[in-house]
């Protein structure tokens, strides 16, 4: 049985702990953020270590979930051992930045999302490793990469996930202004995106634009809505936003 430790129990660390608890994966938490950690221990039965050293000694895989600038320093001087996996979930921190601090353990970069709380996190990680893949498949789906630059691009989908709340919120807000009840508006807006995603996943060899074309009829409501979005460059602006997120990530480790 794989034992998982989490050093740095902030919001994302909490989400990981909840998802792991749901899969009955033994989890030990670092003691900082005492109120949050105590809540997880009470609600999910997570163990709380007395120190980061105790987390490392009691775990086969350790998540480093501190702030990006603290990743290497939080890992230094701890009793890492051969066969351990140490997974940094900090955006923009390269493998070489923290690998020496965790030797002789194996260093891994990953980008889980908050949906790990409900075991729905598609998680990009580098490099590939069976133990790491096992854990990520428990709390969602594992997506390994063999090249760090490709992982860097894939990790920006963490920002894409977060930004998705913005356009779902805009659509549900529009529906509320038209008179729909807030809960109904949010459910419909979110479930329509969920439905589109399910079709794309099921038809993975077809580009999303082809699937969109299947839904359009001349003079129809979809065609008219798309015309407005394209006129305002609202769709291509998503690429601009992701470019900006990638640029920001690349600047973190300089």
Number of C-alpha atoms within 10 A of each C-alpha: 6 14 15 23 29 29 26 24 24 17 12 19 24 22 22 28 28 23 24 24 19 15 12 13 17 17 26 26 30 22 22 18 11 12 10 14 25 18 13 21 17 10 11 17 16 23 19 21 21 12 13 22 16 18 27 27 16 16 21 21 24 26 25 25 23 22 13 16 13 14 21 19 11 19 23 14 10 16 16 23 15 11 11 20 24 28 23 26 24 22 22 21 22 19 16 10 11 22 18 15 19 23 19 15 20 19 21 22 27 26 25 27 26 20 17 25 21 15 22 18 24 21 23 28 30 23 18 17 14 9 14 21 17 14 19 27 17 19 28 21 19 21 18 20 18 11 12 15 12 13 20 24 16 19 25 22 20 19 16 14 15 11 15 13 12 11 13 20 16 14 16 23 17 14 18 16 11 10 10 14 12 14 11 13 22 20 12 16 20 18 13 13 13 12 11 14 13 12 12 15 12 10 12 10 8 11 10 16 8 9 14 13 11 9 11 14 11 8 8 10 12 14 16 13 10 15 12 11 13 12 9 11 11 12 12 11 12 13 11 11 14 17 14 13 19 20 13 14 19 16 11 14 13 8
